[in-house]
Amino acid sequence: MGQDNDKNIRRSQPGFNWQGVERMPYKEEGLAPFKAISRQILFADPALQCELRYFEMAADGYSTLERHEHAHAVTILRGAGHCLIGATVQQVKQFDLVNIPAWTWHQFRATKGMPLGFLCMVNAQRDKPQLPSEQDLATMRADPHLAAFFKGTPTE
């Protein structure tokens, strides 16, 4: 076990951090609504043509409600919460796998009192997210299950 092999390993650190990986803001403030979430880019090697990222939200935090051309592959690593995918809300917990198809509205929300952390695999080259219009939001809020999810009181 030589030091040459260590350059290929990013050792875990306390608090769901990794050696040599910066914890960054989720997005620039004011660009889209979100609450109490950070991101870390764990791998972004051009040879892989994808990025593996870790997102973590504090208890009662949430990601942006958005959709885009690229798909996501998500693994819940820590905690529990809910995920909106299209017109459904699902509970998610540690080690669940979540597939988010292209052009599907999606958002993650941490359970009150518990953080939610997840790994997210996406294409290295990807389009910018689209935010919902007022009409899109009105349509979603007309569904009682989605309305409860947006209020932070999911019924699922």
Secondary structure by P-SEA (a helix, b strand, c coil): cccccccccccccccccccccccccccccccccccbbbbbbccccccccbbbbbbbbccccccccccccbbbbbbbccccbbbbcccbbbbbcccbbbbbcccccccccccccbbbbbbbbbbcbbbbbbbbcaaaaaaaaccaaaaaaaaccccc
